[in-house]
Amino acid sequence: MSESLNYLFNPGSIAVIGATAREGSVGGVITKNLLTKFRGRVYLVNPSYTELLSHRVYKSVLEVPGDVDLAVIITPAPTVPRIMSECVTKGVKAAIIISGGFSEVGEEGAKLEREVKDASQGRVRILGPNCIGVYNAFNGLDTFFVPQGRMERPRPGPIALISQSGAVAAAILDWAARKGIGVGLAVNYGNKLDISEIELLEALAGDDNVKVIVMYMEGLKYPGEGRRLLETLRRVTRVKPV
């Protein structure tokens, strides 16, 4: 697995930007998921608080005292370019942008998406925006913001799921959990501003925990992407089934 994608699946530290304890909210579910399950350091970031759930809250990622491998961004779309600039300054390696309001809503959102890409300077790898992110049953990384009662989490197992749709990913994980099927890794990549299914396939092909990859995709976005995807599938399926 490439180093940049290793930070996406196996970070040592996470900053939750837009952390909240608000019951039932996207930020609330993710904040509690990570604080209770993730086997690494979790830093909470939100300028509106000084403390949440007995944890200190920082005004910005720049105030976080330690290194940040992965930023999970759950703030309104117009704030994301500035936050991405701060992530670059901080030396964040990868970011999951949960926030919606980008190219999926039209040209204004697409412009904002390009601003985020420019702000990253190619130094922060981006999953999303408009995604539910990563579920890793092996280390407790879980940014899937569907509450436990509505989406059961599967046990660790040899199956990895790549899904362009968050709703499909959540439905498959819930079904697998109820059937007792082990899904160790799942990733929803949303608008694929940066990280696409091609890189995710290559990363999971090299992961020893993964024996089979399941993929759901809805469309191609960039010139030449279809050819690159087929070439990648030919290489990956020599190693493990997709």
GIWOFEN-V156927 format. One record per backbone hydrogen bond with DSSP energy under -1.0 kcal/mol. NH is the residue of the N-H (numbers start at 1). CO is the residue of the C=O. Records with the same first field share a line. If there is no record, write none. Layout:
NH->CO / CO
This chain:
6->2
7->3
9->5
10->6
14->41
15->70
16->43
17->72
18->45
19->45
25->22
29->25
30->26
31->27
32->28
33->29
34->30
35->31
36->32
37->33
38->34
39->139
40->38
41->12
43->14
45->16
46->58
49->46
52->55
55->52
57->50
58->44
63->60
70->13
71->94
72->15
73->96
74->17
79->76
80->77
83->79
84->80
85->81
86->82
87->83
88->84
89->85
90->86
91->87
92->87
94->69
95->125
96->71
97->127
98->73
99->73
105->102
106->103
110->106
111->107
112->108
113->109
114->110
115->111
116->112
117->113
118->114
119->115
120->116
121->118
123->120
125->93
127->95
130->99
135->186
136->141
137->184
140->136
143->134
150->147
151->147
159->182
160->212
161->185
162->214
163->187
164->216
169->165
170->166
171->167
172->168
173->169
174->170
175->171
176->172
177->173
178->174
179->175
181->176
183->155
184->159
185->159
186->135
187->161
188->133
189->163
191->129
192->189
193->128
195->126
200->196
201->197
202->198
203->199
204->200
205->201
207->204
210->207
211->158
212->158
213->241
214->160
216->162
225->222
228->224
229->225
230->226
231->227
232->228
233->229
234->230
235->231
236->232
237->233
239->236
240->236
